[in-house]
Amino acid sequence: MIIVLAVALTIGILVFTLFIRVQDVPEPAPVSPFQHLEERKAAIYENLRDLQFEYRVGKLSDSDYQQTKLTLQKELAGVLAEIEETAKRLGVTTRRSAPAAKQPAAKPAIQPDSPTCPNCGAKFSGPMKFCGECGKAMAS
């Protein structure tokens, strides 16, 4: 009985497989030439964040932290260079080569006569009600 069911199932699978039409199979999703590079870049950034966290909580010595950080930064530089090279080869613009208008504005320079916190002595570029460093009220 079990053999008959196994044979019937095998024949059913073969018939089903033989009668699948090519047009019934969906088109594969196009693979981005940057996908594997972007995934690698994201993994390196995640590793750098984890490394910094472990260093701050005291799990790593300063020399181990610096050595591992340098290794990850070199690997990241290689991945970024490969992304740029691929973009140039394909004639595509990447986010890094976007117009400068999308870059965040630079912080205004602190003037010599700028407001200073009477409590901690921090200097700011404009008038503030409370100190951004210590949180105390600024003199008006």
Secondary structure, DSSP 4 states (H G I P E B T S, - for coil): -HHHHHHHHHHHHHHHHHT--GGGSPPPPPPPTTHHHHHHHHHHHHHHHHHHHHHHTTSS-HHHHHHHHHHHHHHHHHHHHHHHHHHHHHT---STTS-GGGSPPPPPPPPTT--B-TTT--B-SS--SB-TTT-PBPP-
